[in-house]
């Protein structure tokens, strides 16, 4: 029972310090959040969505290494 009380006390102190970290360490850089501009948001219709490039075409295609020919003999001793 004592272990449970100590565990809950440690969790309580940890959460208190985590959520009040800005008061404990005020010299840290604040997180800069970008603002959302509702006037710049544009709703697309289905035709505009279909005109967008697909994600597959936006990614570069990886180069496939050449595979050895099965008819050629291997020069390894194994």
KOLTISE-29474 format. One record per atom (N, C-alpha, C, O): residue in one letter; x, y, z. Coordinates in pm, whole numbers, padded with zeros to 5 digits, always signed. Layout:
<bakols>
aXYZ/...
</bakols>
This chain:
<bakols>
x+00082-00119+00000/x+00000+00000+00000/x+00087+00126+00000/x+00056+00224-00067/x+00197+00121+00077/x+00286+00236+00079/x+00349+00260-00057/x+00369+00374-00099/x+00381+00150-00128/x+00441+00163-00260/x+00345+00232-00357/x+00388+00312-00439/x+00217+00200-00347/x+00117+00262-00433/x+00106+00411-00404/x+00096+00492-00497/x+00109+00449-00277/x+00101+00590-00240/x+00223+00664-00292/x+00210+00774-00345/x+00343+00606-00278/x+00465+00670-00328/x+00463+00680-00481/x+00506+00781-00537/x+00413+00578-00547/x+00404+00581-00693/x+00309+00692-00738/x+00341+00767-00830/x+00193+00702-00675/x+00098+00806-00710/x+00153+00945-00679/x+00126+01041-00752/x+00230+00958-00572/x+00292+01085-00539/x+00395+01126-00644/x+00401+01243-00683/x+00476+01031-00689/x+00576+01060-00793/x+00507+01097-00924/x+00550+01190-00992/x+00402+01025-00960/x+00327+01057-01083/x+00265+01196-01072/x+00266+01272-01169/x+00211+01229-00955/x+00148+01359-00936/x+00251+01471-00948/x+00224+01571-01015/x+00366+01456-00886/x+00472+01558-00895/x+00522+01568-01039/x+00548+01678-01088/x+00537+01455-01107/x+00582+01457-01246/x+00485+01529-01337/x+00527+01609-01421/x+00358+01501-01323/x+00257+01568-01407/x+00247+01717-01373/x+00228+01799-01463/x+00260+01751-01246/x+00256+01891-01206/x+00372+01967-01268/x+00355+02078-01319/x+00491+01908-01263/x+00607+01977-01321/x+00598+01981-01473/x+00642+02080-01534/x+00544+01878-01537/x+00533+01876-01682/x+00437+01984-01733/x+00469+02056-01828/x+00322+01996-01670/x+00222+02092-01717/x+00253+02235-01673/x+00192+02328-01725/x+00345+02254-01578/x+00385+02389-01537/x+00530+02416-01575/x+00597+02497-01510/x+00577+02351-01678/x+00716+02365-01720/x+00746+02507-01766/x+00859+02555-01748/x+00649+02575-01825/x+00672+02712-01868/x+00690+02807-01750/x+00756+02910-01764/x+00632+02775-01636/x+00651+02857-01517/x+00781+02821-01446/x+00844+02907-01384/x+00821+02695-01455/x+00944+02651-01389/x+01066+02699-01468/x+01162+02748-01410/x+01063+02684-01599/x+01173+02725-01687/x+01123+02831-01785/x+01095+02799-01900/x+01112+02956-01742/x+01054+03058-01831/x+01147+03103-01943/x+01101+03173-02033/x+01275+03067-01941/x+01369+03115-02042/x+01370+03031-02168/x+01446+03061-02260/x+01291+02928-02177/x+01289+02845-02296/x+01217+02919-02408/x+01131+03003-02383/x+01252+02888-02531/x+01189+02951-02647/x+01046+02901-02661/x+01022+02780-02656/x+00952+02991-02679/x+00812+02947-02696/x+00794+02881-02833/x+00866+02911-02928/x+00699+02793-02841/x+00667+02727-02967/x+00590+02825-03055/x+00487+02878-03015/x+00642+02849-03173/x+00577+02941-03265/x+00477+02861-03349/x+00515+02769-03422/x+00353+02896-03338/x+00249+02827-03413/x+00210+02913-03533/x+00193+03034-03523/x+00197+02847-03646/x+00156+02921-03765/x+00006+02946-03759/x-00072+02861-03716/x-00031+03065-03803/x-00171+03101-03801/x-00241+03046-03925/x-00183+03036-04033/x-00367+03010-03906/x-00449+02963-04018/x-00526+03084-04071/x-00595+03153-03996/x-00512+03107-04200/x-00583+03216-04263/x-00705+03161-04337/x-00690+03103-04444/x-00825+03178-04280/x-00943+03122-04344/x-00970+03179-04483/x-01032+03112-04566/x-00926+03301-04510/x-00952+03360-04641/x-00867+03295-04750/x-00898+03309-04868/x-00760+03225-04712/x-00674+03159-04811/x-00715+03014-04837/x-00660+02950-04926/x-00810+02962-04761/x-00853+02824-04778/x-00945+02816-04900/x-01037+02896-04914/x-00918+02720-04986/x-00998+02705-05107/x-01056+02563-05109/x-00983+02466-05092/x-01184+02552-05130/x-01251+02423-05139/x-01249+02380-05284/x-01291+02454-05373/x-01200+02259-05308/x-01188+02207-05444/x-01310+02123-05480/x-01364+02050-05396/x-01351+02134-05605/x-01458+02047-05653/x-01395+01918-05706/x-01273+01912-05721/x-01474+01816-05735/x-01417+01687-05779/x-01331+01697-05905/x-01233+01623-05917/x-01365+01785-05997/x-01284+01798-06118/x-01145+01854-06086/x-01046+01811-06144/x-01138+01948-05995/x-01009+02004-05956/x-00925+01901-05881/x-00803+01899-05894/x-00990+01817-05803/x-00918+01712-05730/x-00860+01611-05827/x-00747+01567-05809/x-00936+01574-05929/x-00886+01478-06028/x-00774+01538-06111/x-00689+01464-06161/x-00771+01670-06128/x-00666+01736-06206/x-00534+01744-06130/x-00430+01769-06191/x-00538+01724-05999/x-00414+01728-05921/x-00325+01610-05957/x-00376+01502-05989/x-00193+01627-05952/x-00105+01514-05982/x-00116+01409-05871/x-00131+01443-05753/x-00109+01284-05911/x-00120+01177-05812/x+00007+01169-05730/x+00112+01219-05772/x-00002+01108-05615/x+00116+01095-05529/x+00219+01002-05591/x+00338+01020-05568/x+00176+00905-05669/x+00268+00813-05733/x+00355+00886-05834/x+00475+00858-05844/x+00298+00981-05909/x+00376+01052-06010/x+00465+01158-05946/x+00563+01200-06007/x+00433+01201-05825/x+00514+01302-05759/x+00642+01243-05701/x+00741+01313-05684/x+00640+01114-05671/x+00758+01049-05616/x+00854+01007-05727/x+00810+00964-05834/x+00984+01021-05703/x+01079+00974-05805/x+01080+00822-05809/x+01065+00756-05706/x+01099+00767-05927/x+01103+00623-05941/x+01242+00572-05903/x+01341+00626-05951/x+01250+00471-05818/x+01381+00422-05778/x+01446+00343-05891/x+01379+00276-05969/x+01578+00352-05899/x+01652+00278-06001/x+01663+00132-05958/x+01701+00104-05844/x+01630+00041-06048/x+01635-00102-06018/x+01772-00153-06060/x+01811-00136-06176/x+01847-00216-05969/x+01978-00268-06007/x+01962-00384-06105/x+01864-00459-06096/x+02056-00401-06196/x+02044-00511-06292/x+02061-00646-06223/x+02144-00662-06134/x+01980-00740-06265/x+01989-00874-06208/x+02086-00957-06291/x+02091-00942-06413/x+02163-01044-06227/x+02257-01127-06304/x+02182-01228-06390/x+02075-01276-06354/x+02239-01259-06503/x+02179-01354-06595/x+02192-01495-06536/x+02298-01531-06485/x+02086-01573-06543/x+02086-01708-06485/x+02174-01803-06566/x+02219-01904-06512/x+02201-01775-06695/x+02281-01864-06778/x+02430-01849-06754/x+02507-01940-06783/x+02473-01734-06699/x+02615-01712-06678/x+02663-01791-06557/x+02590-01806-06459/x+02783-01840-06565/x+02843-01916-06456/x+02896-01818-06351/x+02949-01713-06385/x+02883-01853-06229/x+02935-01772-06120/x+03083-01801-06103/x+03125-01916-06113/x+03163-01698-06077/x+03306-01717-06059/x+03343-01738-05915/x+03461-01755-05884/x+03247-01736-05824/x+03279-01758-05684/x+03306-01906-05658/x+03245-01992-05722/x+03396-01937-05565/x+03431-02077-05538/x+03321-02154-05466/x+03330-02276-05456/x+03219-02088-05416/x+03116-02160-05343/x+03014-02218-05432/x+02920-02282-05385/
</bakols>
